[in-house]
Amino acid sequence: METVPVIYQWHLDISITILAVFVVYLYYKIAGLKHQNKFFLFWVAIVSFLFVECSPLHFLGMHYYFAAHMITHVVLLLICGPLIVISIPNKTQLGEPKALQRFSLLLYRYPWLAWAVGVGIMWFWHVPAIFDASFASMNDRFSAIPVLHAGSMLLAGMLFAWPLFGPFKNYHIHPLAGIVYLFTACISCSLLGLLITFAPLNTFHYYVNLNNLMPMKGANPWGLTLKSDQQAAGLIMWVPCCFVYLTGCIYLLQQWFASNDNPKANIQKLKPSITNYE
């Protein structure tokens, strides 16, 4: 039986499509249909989301390689989620929604909540027992796990980015606090990446089983062994993620130096007015 080349393995999953449509609906409900400069970033996020969830990359992650699956995680966490947050305008069709302001204020006061949820969801899906169980459920045609997995990763990226890039600049945490925020996330990603890279080869049973089936399939698209695939997955979690976090640290450091040129603005940033929203 002739196998279909991986490049043709596109699949528009209905639950993923509904999730994308729902996100688009919420965004335009808030921002309105009037063109704004940040709309482009939003659509880059949506297209990237659909690409990693419906393209041959997703097929490779489901049927062959841990590394391909890890690329999907990085895109959802560090590209799609943050871009959606950055694209939310501070002046919306609803004026300045108090719900968004209160939410921004909450994460400004307690940024560790956003950090814990963002990093915690990432760690949760990589616990070996949960990882294997979720993949087993994903093969069920009527399972809600695929959309829950993709949606939670997207939400993790959005929540993590909100205290830094939310729509209201007065509720961005101080640049120096942001550097600590990102650096500690970098350490967390490095630790997770190291654990995956050097974990025993039977840690993630789903990919062990796939590797055993590859000779029967007669295909190994990237030519990776089980060991090299797991090491690549760990390095993808480790190196690109930390590169993004450290790039953010450099950006925030530049913002801090720039803010020192305007001490009054810097003080106001540290103490945003909240009387109108309580």
Secondary structure, 3 states (H helix, E strand, C coil): CCCCCHHHCCCCCHHHHHHHHHHHHHHHHHHCCCCCCCHHHHHHHHHHHHHHHHCHHHHHHHHCCHHHHHHHHHHHHHHHHHHHHHHCCCCECCECCHHHHHHHHHHHHCHHHHHHHHHHHHHHCCCHHHHHHHHHHHCCCCCCHHHHHHHHHHHHHHHHHHHHHCCCHHHCCCHHHHHHHHHHHHHHHHHHHHHHHHCCCCCCHHHHHHHHHHHHHCCCCCCCCHHHHHHHHHHHHHHHHHHHHHHHHHHHHHHHHHHCCCHHHHHHHHCCCCHHHC
